[in-house]
Amino acid sequence: MIVTELNFRKMEIDYTREQRYIKAQKKVKEIKGFYIHLATYVLVIPFIIYVNLTYVPQFHWFWYSVLSWGVGLFFHWFGVIGIDKFKLGKEWEEKKIREIMNNNKR
């Protein structure tokens, strides 16, 4: 009976650890998605401004793109990261996964 109970507890701990890891991995993917969104914004908006000022300099329609996309980017940031610092890389991903797993223990 004791052996079975110990095995069950070990399996339960392993299952909980795996759940935390999967949840942390999902959070890291969400954060990475935000960084891709940010990079796209930074690369595309100057192009939109260039096109507007080159072909229709009398009407600055690029502000609609800058502001609406910027608001969307802000809400993406707020929903995913909040006030965390911006970092990126494989080492950061592993650190973030460990951090989220430790927070899920509590």
Secondary structure by P-SEA (a helix, b strand, c coil): caaaaaaaaaaaaaaaaaaaaaaaaaaaaaaaaaaaaaaaaaacaaaaaaaaaaccccccccccccaaaaaaaaaaaaaccccbbbbbcaaaaaaaaaaaaaaaac
